């Protein structure tokens, strides 16, 4: 069963506790129930690490949350950019600025068993992005399998 969530407020640039999540899920009959917030907290933490490590160029954190064979795909300056995980990390390292605070907001989370899709709005290298992260829970940890993005118009 797919779980879709209604967010009373956006998650952004901060860690959340179980009491702060307070999201609802709907079953196949359309009935609303409170969800197990452990997955939401874990996924939110992956997004926080993603945004922070991308901004600071933290290779170890990016390697920890992205599967080795993951990729990054989007259009940059009119061309299709399709990076391996390592090329993406090298790009983050090249643009790193440890003096900046990462900015991000989760716009939507959809969880289907051990897979999840997260729409994140984030800022990196002076550009604002719509980012879609596809995650897989493997060995009790959520990790990114793919990242697709678009640069938002100024």
C-alpha positions in Angstrom: 0.0 0.0 0.0 1.3 3.4 -0.9 1.4 6.0 1.8 0.9 9.7 0.9 1.2 12.4 3.5 -0.4 15.7 4.1 2.2 18.1 5.6 0.8 20.6 8.1 4.1 22.5 7.6 7.1 22.1 5.4 10.1 20.3 6.7 13.1 22.5 6.3 16.7 22.9 7.3 16.3 21.2 10.7 16.1 17.8 12.2 12.7 16.7 13.4 11.6 14.5 16.4 8.7 12.1 16.3 6.5 14.5 18.2 7.2 17.2 15.6 6.3 15.1 12.5 2.5 14.7 13.1 1.7 13.5 9.5 -1.4 11.6 8.4 -1.5 8.7 6.0 -4.5 7.3 4.1 -5.3 3.6 3.7 -6.8 2.0 0.6 -10.3 2.9 1.7 -9.4 6.6 2.2 -9.3 6.5 5.9 -6.8 8.8 7.6 -4.5 7.4 10.3 -1.3 8.5 12.0 1.8 7.1 10.4 4.8 5.5 11.9 7.1 8.5 12.0 10.4 6.6 12.1 10.6 6.4 8.3 9.7 10.1 8.0 12.4 11.1 10.5 15.0 8.9 8.8 14.1 10.2 5.3 14.2 13.8 6.6 17.6 13.1 8.0 18.9 11.8 4.7 17.6 15.0 3.0 19.3 17.1 5.7 22.6 15.3 5.2 22.2 15.5 1.4 21.7 19.3 1.5 24.4 20.0 4.0 27.0 17.6 2.5 26.3 19.0 -1.0 26.9 22.6 0.2 30.0 21.8 2.2 31.4 19.2 -0.3 31.5 16.5 2.4 32.5 13.4 0.3 32.1 10.9 3.2 28.5 11.9 4.0 27.5 11.9 0.3 29.0 8.5 -0.2 27.1 7.3 2.9 23.7 8.4 1.7 24.0 7.7 -2.1 24.3 4.1 -3.4 27.5 3.6 -5.3 25.6 3.1 -8.6 23.3 6.1 -8.1 23.1 9.0 -10.6 22.2 12.6 -10.9 20.2 13.8 -13.9 19.0 17.2 -15.1 19.4 20.0 -17.5 22.2 22.5 -17.0 22.7 25.4 -19.3 20.5 23.8 -21.9 22.4 20.4 -21.9 21.4 17.1 -20.4 23.7 16.4 -17.5 23.9 12.8 -16.3 26.5 12.3 -13.6 27.6 9.2 -11.7 27.6 9.4 -8.0 31.3 10.1 -8.0 31.1 12.8 -10.6 28.3 14.5 -8.7 30.4 14.4 -5.5 33.4 15.8 -7.3 31.2 18.7 -8.5 30.0 19.3 -4.9 33.6 19.3 -3.7 34.6 21.9 -6.4 31.7 24.2 -5.5 32.0 23.7 -1.7 31.6 26.6 0.6 31.8 25.6 4.3 30.8 29.2 5.3 27.3 28.7 3.8 24.4 27.2 5.7 22.5 24.7 3.6 18.9 25.7 2.8 16.3 23.1 1.9 12.6 22.3 2.2 10.8 19.0 1.7 7.7 19.6 -0.5 6.4 16.1 -0.6 7.2 12.6 0.6 5.6 9.4 -0.8 6.5 6.1 0.8 5.7 2.7 -0.8 7.1 -0.1 1.5 10.9 0.1 1.1 11.0 2.8 -1.5 10.3 6.5 -1.2 10.2 9.6 -3.4 11.0 13.0 -1.9 10.5 16.4 -3.6 13.0 18.8 -2.1 13.5 22.5 -2.9 17.1 23.4 -2.2 19.8 26.0 -3.0 23.3 25.0 -4.2 26.0 27.1 -5.8 23.8 30.1 -5.9 21.0 28.3 -7.8 17.6 27.2 -6.5 16.5 23.7 -7.5 13.5 21.4 -7.5 15.1 18.0 -6.7 13.4 14.6 -6.7 15.3 12.0 -4.7 14.4 8.3 -5.1 15.3 6.3 -2.0 15.5 2.7 -1.1 15.5 1.3 2.5 18.2 -1.4 2.5 19.7 -3.0 5.6 17.6 -0.7 7.8 18.9 2.5 6.2 17.3 4.9 3.7 19.7 5.7 0.8 19.4 7.6 -2.5 19.2 5.6 -5.7 18.8 8.6 -8.0 18.5 12.3 -8.1 16.7 14.3 -10.8 16.6 18.0 -10.7 15.6 21.2 -12.5 17.0 24.6 -11.9 14.2 27.0 -10.9 13.9 30.2 -13.0 15.1 33.3 -11.1 
